Amino acid sequence: MNIPKDLLYTNSDEWIKVEGRIATCGISDYAQEQLSDIVYVEIIVSVGDLIDKKAIGATIESVKAAADVNIPVTGKVIEVNENLSKSPELVNNDPYGEAWMIKVELDNQAQVNQLMDAQTYEKYCQERSH
């Protein structure tokens, strides 16, 4: 299981990378492993949308299940990854790179402090795997 140290994580398996006031969001390697082969991704927010923390930003379907992707922070959507609708398998192949989902301009930087660091998230995933 790949858990990059420079990212933050939610208890619903989203990751976030914060660069200044911009947060890039996606789902973790753990989440894509649980879902298995991803066959469909729909980003349901649009550029310019104002979204609240924990709002649903995307839906994912795999051969096993469907899942919602929650946005871990409040802010304004500034970019969405259009490639995922054409190539949903990117989520399985590169969850932290090409399969980023949404970029948000942060409204409340303090919300970032409520997320898990990589070490905490790794323990959280291990506890659920037993």
N, C-alpha and C positions, 0 to 999 in steps of 0.2 A: 504494500500500500504506500503510495507516494503522498507525503504531506509536506509541501514546501514550507520552509521556516519563515519566509518573508511574507506569508499571507496570514490572514485572520479567518476564523471559522465560526459558524453558527451551530446550534444543536440540531438544526434541521438539514445539515450537511451542505450548506452553501459556503463558498469562500469569497473573500474580498481582498483586493489589493488597493491600498490607499496611496496615492501620489499627489501630495498637496491637497487640493479640494476635490480631486477626482477619484472616485471609487469604481473599480472594475469588479464585476460579480460573475460568478458561475457556480457549478456544482463540483463537489470534491471527487477525488478518485474513489474514495470509499462509497460515495453515493452511486457513481456510475457502475461500480462493481456489483452493488446490490441490485441495481436495475437490470443489469446484463445488457444484451444487444439493443441499443437505442435505435428506434426506427422513425421517430418523429419528434421534432422540436418546434414549438410555436411560441414566439416572443409575443406577449399580449399587451405590452406597453409600447408607446411610441415616443419618438424624440419630441421633447417639449413637455411631456407629461410630468406633473408633480406627483410624487408617490410617497406614501408613508412607509415607515419601517414595518417590515413583515408583510407588506402588500405582495400579492402574487404577480410576478413579473413574466413568468413563462410556464409552459406546461411541457412535460416530456413524456413520451410513451416508449416503452420497450416491449420486447416479446413477452416479458413477465408481468409488467405493471405500468401504471401511469402515476406521475408525480407532479406536484406543483413546485415551482422554484420561487422562494420568497426573497424579496429584496431586504438585505440586512440593515439598510440605512434609509433615512428620509432625505429626499432631494429631488432634483430635476433630471430627468432622463436626457442625456446628451448624445448617446449613440446606442444602437442595438446591432447585434451581430446577425446580419442578413444571411450569411453563409450557412447558418445552422438549419434553416428550413430545407435547403437543397442537399446538405451533407450532414445529417444528424449523427452519423457515425463518428464525427470529430469529437463528440462528447466522450465516447469510449477511448478514442485514440490519443487525445490531447486535452484533457479536461481543464488544465491550467494555462493552456496557450491558445491555440486556434479556436477552442470551444468556449472562450469567454462569452457571456451572454448580453450583459447590459453595463453601460457606463453611466454613472450618476454623479452630478455635481452635488456635493454634500451640503445639507442645510445645517446639520448639527454634528460637528466634529466629535463631540463627547460620546455619541452613540458608538463610535469605533472602540472606545475603551470597554464596552460591555461584551465584546466578542472574545472568543477563545484564541490563545496563541497556539502554535503548532503542537507544542508539547502537551498542552491540556487537551487539545482535540484528539491527539493520538491516543491518550489514555481513555477518553470518552468512547472512541471507536472500539478499542480493545475490550472495554467493559461490555459493550453491546454484542460483541462477537462470541462471548462465552455462554 
